[in-house]
Amino acid sequence: MTALHWFKSSYSGNDGPDCVEVALDWFKSSYSSNEGPDCVEVAIAAAPAAVHVRDSKARDGDQLAFAGSAWAEFLGFAARR
């Protein structure tokens, strides 16, 4: 089981009752090797629809986020290659 990564919703205020946190459930990409330089994890957020990507060897490092439509376009492009 992977650990959830919690973060504050962009719809939350800084103070007061409107503070919401959401979590991403990360999983290893099927294209990643078990031990090697190609380790990618992804997490899918429902609202707003987005796919988050990170390096599984640097889980606290930078992450990329793609709109669901952009991710689908990327996968279509990659499949044609």
C-alpha positions in Angstrom: 0.0 0.0 0.0 1.3 3.4 -0.9 1.2 6.4 1.5 -1.2 9.2 0.8 0.2 12.6 0.1 -2.0 15.2 1.7 -2.2 18.8 0.6 -4.5 21.8 1.2 -7.2 22.3 -1.4 -6.9 25.5 -3.5 -10.5 26.2 -2.5 -9.6 26.4 1.2 -9.2 29.7 3.1 -6.1 30.3 5.2 -8.1 30.6 8.4 -11.6 29.7 9.5 -14.0 26.9 8.8 -13.3 26.5 5.0 -10.1 24.4 5.3 -10.0 21.2 3.3 -7.2 18.8 2.6 -7.2 16.2 -0.1 -4.9 13.2 -0.7 -3.3 11.5 -3.7 -2.9 7.8 -3.8 0.4 7.2 -5.7 1.1 4.1 -7.7 4.1 3.0 -9.8 3.8 3.4 -13.5 3.6 0.1 -15.4 6.5 1.4 -17.5 8.8 1.8 -14.5 11.4 -0.8 -13.6 11.7 -2.2 -10.1 15.2 -1.0 -9.6 16.7 1.4 -12.0 16.7 4.9 -13.3 13.2 4.8 -14.8 11.0 5.0 -11.7 7.8 7.0 -12.2 4.8 7.2 -9.9 1.4 8.7 -10.8 -1.7 9.8 -8.9 -5.0 10.6 -10.4 -7.1 13.4 -8.9 -10.8 13.5 -9.6 -11.6 17.1 -9.2 -10.3 19.0 -10.9 -9.3 16.1 -13.2 -5.6 15.9 -13.1 -2.7 13.4 -13.3 0.2 14.0 -11.0 3.7 12.6 -11.8 6.8 12.3 -9.6 10.1 10.4 -9.4 9.6 7.4 -7.0 13.2 7.8 -5.9 12.6 11.4 -4.8 9.0 11.3 -3.4 9.4 14.6 -1.5 10.8 16.3 -4.6 9.1 18.2 -7.4 5.9 16.9 -9.0 4.2 17.7 -12.3 0.5 18.0 -12.7 -1.3 17.6 -16.0 -4.9 18.3 -16.9 -6.8 15.1 -17.6 -7.2 16.1 -21.3 -3.5 16.9 -21.7 -2.5 13.5 -20.1 -4.8 11.7 -22.5 -3.3 13.5 -25.4 0.2 12.6 -24.2 -0.7 8.9 -23.8 -2.2 8.9 -27.4 1.1 10.4 -28.7 3.2 8.0 -26.8 1.2 5.0 -28.0 1.8 6.1 -31.6 5.6 6.1 -31.1 
